[in-house]
Amino acid sequence: MDSETHPHFDLAWRDLLSRLPDSLDLDKSARKHGALKRKRVVRDAATMLRLALAYGPGGMSLRSAAAWAGGSNIAHLSDVGLLKRLKGASDWLGHIAASLLANSARSRFAERRLRIVDGSVIRSSGKAGTDWRLHATYDPTEGRFSQLEISDTHGGESLSRHKFEEGDIVLGDRGYARTPGLLHVREMGADFIMRIGWSTIRLLAPGGSRLDWNAIYAGMQPGDIAEHEVLVDHSGRKRGMLGASTFRARLIVRRKDEASSERARRAIWFAHRRKQRVAAHPNPLTVASADFLLLLTSVPACEMSPDRVVATYRLRWQIELAFKRLKSGLGIGALPARDSQLARSWLAAHLIVGLLIDEVVSDSLVFPLLSPIRRGAHLSLWRMQRFLRNVLLGAVFGEHRLSQIGPGLVATVRNLFEPPRRRISQFGRLHALVGDACADTGITKETRE
């Protein structure tokens, strides 16, 4: 095959492949994970990766991706053949995403690094679809994900899923405020700032007695911040290991403004009625706690004041914005595949593109702007992600002349036909009417020519 028709002659695609880690051998890893068994139709692992990116982030259906691959002379296969190969490539695509994450480790710019943990649900289309959960760790300083994991809905949110380094500060919402997870963070040498509820974790006074929440709340005005030293107790079931896993922490309490408190109280009453509780009213302490923001941290007071703890926790919203960009910018919010293996390949392909985009965004945040901008203007990560997504997909699809696509299209034209349906399409109905009109007038194919 000459250089003008070889799929790897595309400079943009070759540049995309060069963004992958140097330690990643595509062909070797594809054979190891069973994604490339025979080089009969798909010649190499790079072609397999290109097909996966065209189907996933490219937004193509299996039939359209197969037709594009044949018309571009990349690979001549049917939609069923592409389906089987993508189902077998889920582990390999996940390995590529993991390699990109491992390659993103960089030297520290500071002793303390923020790590925001959260999860997001991805739903399949149709009633029989499978729900998936994306577990992520986000670095707000570099504007990128540092850890990603895909699981089904049976995989709950837990800090134990994530790995941290010594000196990291982990931010999480109330869903992650569980004592075993906090112990996992401490065992890895990191600290945490977690939002909690009054009944989420068993907290004790420094003397070992139960914490009096009403005494803590008493006298606080909107905007006031108070700090209390507490003991985090993890005694196990029926308190069989009392004191075995108890450690000290700081409880930061901030009184909300009246508008925020009212919204929180309405949410509590709404949830109480929706769950059809036996009690006529929610727990009075739950209603009283709606007026306060409760944060639990292991960061020493000499390193971070209560005001700074509250300000640092507000950065947790950055991962919500990152999920939003991932879903709206890359289209990962609506999963079209119902088969579990195909769904994993679809998700892994999106993560590969997302991680490549994060790499470029992180590099751009390091270098200063060469031209001045208006005062008050800020960089839109969403617009940058959309722009980089179009650039990466342009590298995947390549630039092909119609003269090159024509011959290949003839060989793969079977992928452009629709399967038989009960309802005749408008094109088929028009074709039938034209045929009937020709038959009534006695016009045949030979006479038309």
Sequence and secondary structure as in RCSB ss.txt:
>XXXX:A:sequence
MDSETHPHFDLAWRDLLSRLPDSLDLDKSARKHGALKRKRVVRDAATMLRLALAYGPGGMSLRSAAAWAGGSNIA
HLSDVGLLKRLKGASDWLGHIAASLLANSARSRFAERRLRIVDGSVIRSSGKAGTDWRLHATYDPTEGRFSQLEI
SDTHGGESLSRHKFEEGDIVLGDRGYARTPGLLHVREMGADFIMRIGWSTIRLLAPGGSRLDWNAIYAGMQPGDI
AEHEVLVDHSGRKRGMLGASTFRARLIVRRKDEASSERARRAIWFAHRRKQRVAAHPNPLTVASADFLLLLTSVP
ACEMSPDRVVATYRLRWQIELAFKRLKSGLGIGALPARDSQLARSWLAAHLIVGLLIDEVVSDSLVFPLLSPIRR
GAHLSLWRMQRFLRNVLLGAVFGEHRLSQIGPGLVATVRNLFEPPRRRISQFGRLHALVGDACADTGITKETRE
>XXXX:A:secstr
  TTT GGG HHHHHHHHTS TT  HHHHHHHTTS S  SSS SHHHHHHHHHHHTTT   HHHHHHHHHHTTS 
   HHHHHHHHHTTHHHHHHHHHHHHHHT    SSS  EEEEEEEEEEESSTT   EEEEEEEETTTTEEEEEEE
EETTS   GGGS   TT EEEE GGG  HHHHHHHHHTT EEEEE  TTTS EE TTSSB  HHHHHTT  TT E
EEEEEEE    GGGTTTTTT EEEEEEEEE  HHHHHHHHHHHHHHHHHTT SSSS  HHHHHHTTEEEEEE S 
TTT  HHHHHHHHGGGHHHHHHHHIIIIIH  SEE   SHHHHHHHHHHHHHHHHHHHHHHHHHHHS  SS   T
T    HHHHHHHHHHHHHHHHH    HHHHHHHHHHTGGGGS    SS  HHHHHHHHHHHHHHHHT  HHHH 
